[in-house]
Amino acid sequence: MQLDTINNILVWDKKKTERKRETERETERKREREREREREREREREREREREREREMERERERQRDRETERQRDRETE
């Protein structure tokens, strides 16, 4: 009888330990997925910043062309 009780306790403890480990593994997987999502968000923000820099450079080139065109007109009218 005592051996059965001890055996049951050991089995129960083993299951409890395994459930705890599985919970810890699942928690770590969730954390890793969240870290990956955060890395992806950061990459997307960086791509957006790069697109914005490109747009700003294009606007600056356009302003430069406009100024040059204006200078040309001024020279032609003189």
Backbone as CSV, one residue per row, in Angstrom:
resi,resn,N_x,N_y,N_z,CA_x,CA_y,CA_z,C_x,C_y,C_z
1,MET,0.818,-1.197,0.000,0.000,0.000,0.000,0.861,1.259,0.000
2,GLN,1.838,1.277,0.865,2.706,2.448,0.915,3.484,2.624,-0.385
3,LEU,3.892,1.544,-0.981,4.617,1.637,-2.245,3.730,2.239,-3.332
4,ASP,2.464,1.854,-3.344,1.538,2.426,-4.319,1.403,3.931,-4.096
5,THR,1.286,4.315,-2.857,1.144,5.731,-2.531,2.403,6.498,-2.945
6,ILE,3.546,5.963,-2.613,4.814,6.602,-2.982,4.932,6.680,-4.508
7,ASN,4.587,5.593,-5.155,4.653,5.570,-6.613,3.707,6.621,-7.209
8,ASN,2.512,6.720,-6.678,1.548,7.715,-7.158,2.078,9.137,-6.967
9,ILE,2.689,9.361,-5.832,3.264,10.681,-5.556,4.387,10.982,-6.550
10,LEU,5.228,10.005,-6.802,6.327,10.201,-7.750,5.804,10.469,-9.167
11,VAL,4.807,9.720,-9.558,4.207,9.923,-10.885,3.588,11.315,-10.953
12,TRP,2.851,11.676,-9.921,2.216,12.998,-9.879,3.277,14.099,-9.957
13,ASP,4.361,13.936,-9.192,5.431,14.929,-9.182,6.107,15.029,-10.551
14,LYS,6.321,13.897,-11.170,6.925,13.888,-12.502,6.025,14.623,-13.500
15,LYS,4.744,14.375,-13.449,3.803,15.056,-14.350,3.779,16.557,-14.071
16,LYS,3.770,16.890,-12.805,3.768,18.303,-12.428,5.022,19.000,-12.958
17,THR,6.163,18.346,-12.785,7.423,18.905,-13.266,7.393,19.075,-14.783
18,GLU,6.866,18.080,-15.485,6.790,18.171,-16.947,5.843,19.288,-17.380
19,ARG,4.728,19.437,-16.701,3.806,20.533,-17.027,4.485,21.887,-16.809
20,LYS,5.227,21.977,-15.738,5.941,23.223,-15.453,6.962,23.516,-16.550
21,ARG,7.715,22.520,-16.948,8.698,22.711,-18.023,8.013,23.116,-19.328
22,GLU,6.909,22.459,-19.627,6.179,22.787,-20.856,5.664,24.227,-20.803
23,THR,5.180,24.626,-19.667,4.717,26.007,-19.490,5.878,26.982,-19.701
24,GLU,7.025,26.653,-19.150,8.200,27.511,-19.326,8.617,27.573,-20.794
25,ARG,8.591,26.429,-21.472,8.948,26.419,-22.900,7.958,27.259,-23.707
26,GLU,6.682,27.105,-23.406,5.659,27.883,-24.117,5.841,29.383,-23.852
27,THR,6.132,29.726,-22.630,6.383,31.131,-22.288,7.572,31.661,-23.083
28,GLU,8.621,30.871,-23.183,9.800,31.298,-23.942,9.474,31.413,-25.428
29,ARG,8.689,30.512,-25.962,8.289,30.611,-27.374,7.482,31.885,-27.611
30,LYS,6.599,32.199,-26.689,5.814,33.438,-26.816,6.723,34.656,-26.793
31,ARG,7.671,34.647,-25.884,8.612,35.774,-25.811,9.402,35.902,-27.109
32,GLU,9.839,34.774,-27.627,10.610,34.807,-28.872,9.757,35.316,-30.028
33,ARG,8.519,34.887,-30.098,7.634,35.394,-31.154,7.446,36.902,-31.009
34,GLU,7.290,37.360,-29.794,7.125,38.805,-29.565,8.401,39.559,-29.947
35,ARG,9.550,39.012,-29.609,10.810,39.660,-30.005,10.920,39.717,-31.527
36,GLU,10.520,38.643,-32.180,10.566,38.627,-33.649,9.606,39.657,-34.233
37,ARG,8.424,39.759,-33.670,7.478,40.783,-34.145,8.057,42.181,-33.945
38,GLU,8.693,42.388,-32.822,9.294,43.704,-32.555,10.428,43.987,-33.544
39,ARG,11.232,42.981,-33.831,12.298,43.177,-34.829,11.694,43.518,-36.189
40,GLU,10.623,42.849,-36.544,9.961,43.131,-37.825,9.383,44.546,-37.838
41,ARG,8.789,44.951,-36.739,8.272,46.330,-36.670,9.411,47.334,-36.823
42,GLU,10.526,47.045,-36.195,11.676,47.951,-36.299,12.198,47.987,-37.735
43,ARG,12.259,46.847,-38.386,12.686,46.837,-39.795,11.722,47.660,-40.648
44,GLU,10.444,47.523,-40.371,9.450,48.294,-41.131,9.605,49.791,-40.867
45,ARG,9.845,50.164,-39.627,10.073,51.589,-39.327,11.308,52.094,-40.067
46,GLU,12.333,51.274,-40.097,13.554,51.675,-40.804,13.288,51.815,-42.304
47,ARG,12.540,50.904,-42.868,12.194,51.032,-44.294,11.398,52.312,-44.538
48,GLU,10.493,52.608,-43.635,9.695,53.837,-43.783,10.582,55.077,-43.671
49,ARG,11.515,55.065,-42.733,12.444,56.206,-42.630,13.260,56.344,-43.916
50,GLU,13.675,55.230,-44.460,14.439,55.265,-45.712,13.582,55.816,-46.853
51,ARG,12.350,55.385,-46.936,11.459,55.925,-47.975,11.271,57.429,-47.786
52,GLU,11.137,57.842,-46.547,10.967,59.280,-46.278,12.226,60.051,-46.672
53,ARG,13.389,59.509,-46.396,14.637,60.172,-46.823,14.684,60.280,-48.345
54,GLU,14.284,59.215,-49.001,14.256,59.250,-50.471,13.286,60.312,-50.985
55,ARG,12.125,60.371,-50.381,11.153,61.394,-50.796,11.705,62.796,-50.556
56,GLU,12.343,62.979,-49.430,12.918,64.293,-49.119,14.032,64.638,-50.107
57,MET,14.839,63.680,-50.438,15.893,63.934,-51.424,15.273,64.294,-52.777
58,GLU,14.236,63.610,-53.135,13.560,63.917,-54.404,12.958,65.320,-54.368
59,ARG,12.353,65.681,-53.258,11.811,67.045,-53.140,12.929,68.078,-53.248
60,GLU,14.051,67.779,-52.638,15.187,68.709,-52.709,15.698,68.816,-54.144
61,ARG,15.789,67.712,-54.839,16.208,67.768,-56.249,15.215,68.590,-57.074
62,GLU,13.951,68.404,-56.774,12.917,69.166,-57.481,13.060,70.665,-57.195
63,ARG,13.304,71.019,-55.961,13.514,72.441,-55.622,14.748,72.981,-56.338
64,GLN,15.773,72.154,-56.369,17.003,72.567,-57.055,16.728,72.800,-58.544
65,ARG,15.993,71.911,-59.164,15.643,72.095,-60.578,14.808,73.357,-60.762
66,ASP,13.889,73.573,-59.855,13.062,74.783,-59.933,13.915,76.047,-59.821
67,ARG,14.863,76.036,-58.895,15.743,77.204,-58.745,16.577,77.408,-60.005
68,GLU,17.077,76.311,-60.526,17.881,76.407,-61.743,17.035,76.926,-62.908
69,THR,15.847,76.452,-63.020,14.933,76.921,-64.067,14.660,78.408,-63.890
70,GLU,14.452,78.817,-62.664,14.200,80.236,-62.374,15.420,81.081,-62.742
71,ARG,16.601,80.609,-62.438,17.824,81.332,-62.806,17.939,81.454,-64.324
72,GLN,17.620,80.357,-64.992,17.653,80.392,-66.460,16.720,81.464,-66.998
73,ARG,15.537,81.508,-66.474,14.559,82.514,-66.911,15.080,83.922,-66.643
74,ASP,15.652,84.092,-65.449,16.195,85.411,-65.098,17.288,85.819,-66.082
75,ARG,18.157,84.897,-66.428,19.236,85.196,-67.374,18.675,85.534,-68.755
76,GLU,17.666,84.798,-69.131,17.085,85.021,-70.457,16.367,86.364,-70.540
77,THR,15.811,86.802,-69.446,15.078,88.071,-69.462,16.010,89.265,-69.349
78,GLU,17.215,89.060,-68.916,18.155,90.183,-68.761,18.727,90.635,-70.065
